Amino acid sequence: MTVLKVSKASNPHAVAGAIAGLVRDTGRAVMQAIGAAATNQAVKAIAIARSFMRDEGIDLMTRITFLDVEFGGETRTALRFDIADHAAFPPAEPQPERTSRPRPRPEAVAEPQPASLEAAPETDDGAVTDPHAVQEEV
């Protein structure tokens, strides 16, 4: 099985042509992308391939799953795109339980408290004083 590996530099029209060719020849295509930019190119390629295949009466469907791959000596999470004609798509296969890597959580930031909305008290002479201002003794 040929796996199309999409990168951020991949041309979506070229990838779409490869998807269409694989679906015509084998009935399905498998694509893999690591990272946001590569995923963006892969999704654009799927949309373009759907328009190519629509003229032939084929409605492409995509099933997306996570996949852990070794890349550059480290484990990376990739997206796998299984693409086939909607009418010929097999039922979903059960996926193995993924162990998620712990991700750092941002520290909780205290929200600033709004200033009091109470009316400021008046003095004997009718002037309004700020209850939060520092009063000097005279």
N, C-alpha and C positions, 0 to 999 in steps of 0.2 A: 504494500500500500504506500502510495506517495503522500508525504505530508508536506504541504506548502508552509514554509516558514516565512512569516511576514515580519519585516522590520520597519522602523520609522521612515526609512528611505525608500520603501517599496512603492512602486507606482500602482495605485489602485486599479487603473484600467488594465494593466498587464496582469495583475493578480486575478481580476475578474475574468479575463480571457482564459487563464489557467483553470479557474474554477469551472467555467462553462465547458472547457475541453474535457476535464476529468469527469464531470457529470455525464456528458454525452458518451464517453468511452466506457466508464465503469459504473455509472449510476450514482456515484457519490464523490465528494471531495472532503479532505480533512485539512484543516489549516490550524496553525499554531502562532500565537503572538505573546511576547513578553513585554510588558510596559504599556503605559497609556498611549504613547504616540503610535506604537505598532498596532495596538488594539484599534485605534482610530482608523488607521489605514486598512485594517482587515474588515472593519464594519463597512467602510465606504466601498470596498471591493465586493462585498456581499450584495450591497444595494445595486451596484452596477451590474453584477452578474445576474441578478433577478430580472433586470430590464432586458438583458441579452436573451435570457431563456424564456421570458414571457412570450416573445414572438413565436417560439416553437411549441407553445402550449404547456410549458413546464413551469410549475410554481415551486420555487426553491424554498425549503424550510431549513432553519439552522438550529441545532441544539448546541448549547455552550456549556462546557464543564471546566472545572479547575484541574490543573495538572502540575505536579511538582517535577521540575527538570533540573538536571545538573548543567550549569552554565558557568564557564570561567572558574571552575573549582568550587562553586557554591550552589546551594539549592535555591532555585527561583520558582515563583509561582507563575505559570503560564495559563493562558486561556486556550482551550481547544474548541474549534468550531467544526462540527460535523454537519455537512451540507448535502442535501439530497432533494429529489423531487418529493413534494409533500405527500403525494399518493403512495410513494414507495417507502416512506420513512418507517423503520421498525419501531416497536414500542421502546420506551426508555429502559436502559439497562440500569440496575441498581449500582450506585457508585460506592466505592469503598469509603469507609469513614476517614475523613482527613483529620490529621492532628494539626491544629493551628499553631503557628508560632506566636509567642507572646509579643504583643506590640506595645510600645510605650504609650501610656495615657498622659495627656496634658494635665498639669497641675490645675486644681480647681482655683479659679480666680474669684475673689470676693467681689460681688457687685457693689458699686458705690450706692450708698443709701441716699434717697432723695431728701432734700432739705424739708424741714417741717413746713406744712402748709397752714399752720395756725395763724390767726391774725395777730399782728404785733400789738402789744399793750400800749395804751396811751398814758402820758404823764398827767400831773395835775393841771399843767398849762395847755393840754390838748396836743402836745407834740407826740409823734409816734416814735417809739424806741425799738431798736433791733434787739430781740431777746438773746441773740448769739454774740452781740458785740461786747467787748470788754469794757466795763464801766470803770472810769477813774474816779477816785474819791477826791473831793475838793476840800 
